[in-house]
């Protein structure tokens, strides 16, 4: 399905179509939001990769009389 995308001309045509659809003023905004989303995804994945011991919250100490 995507076997022809290694051709540089296909990338150029794809870039031209994206430029025509979104316009030159909107492309930087799309790039920033995409980058922000990727950073948030990576940070959430790295938080979930921590072991449960690292994320566990210790319970408050109990008094010996209770």
N, C-alpha and C positions, 0 to 999 in steps of 0.2 A: 504494500500500500504506500509506504513512504520511501520506496527504493530510489526515487529520482531526486531526492532532496540533497544528495551529495554534489549535485551539479551546481556551480556558482550562479548560473543564469536563473535557475529556479529560485534561489535565495533572493536574487535581485528583483525578480518579478513579485515574489511574495512581499518583500519590503515595500515595493512600489504600491501594491494593493493595500497594505496596512496603512501606509502614509496617506493614500487617497481616502480611505474609510475614516480614519481617526483625525487626520489633519496634523500639521506640524506643531501646533500649540498644545495639543492633547497628548502627544507621544511622551514627552518628559514626565508628565503627571502619571501616565500609565506605568512607566518604568519605575518611578519612585514607589508607587503603591505595590507593584509586584515585588520589588526588593524588600520593602517593609514586611510584606506577607511572608516571604521566604525566611527573613530573619526571625520573625515571630514563630514560624513553624519549627525552625531549627532549635530555638531556645526552648520551646515546649517539648521537643523530642529529647533534648539533652537533660531536661528536668526529669522526664519519665525514665531515662536510662539510669538514674541514680539508684543505688540499692535501697531497699526498704529501710535499712538501718540508718541511712543518712537522712531520710525524710521523716523518720519517726519522731514524734514529739514525746518526750518523757513525761509521765504523769507527775503531778505535784506530789511532793513527799507527804506521807501521812504521819501523824503524831503517834508515838508509841502507846498513848492511852486510849486510842479509839479503836 
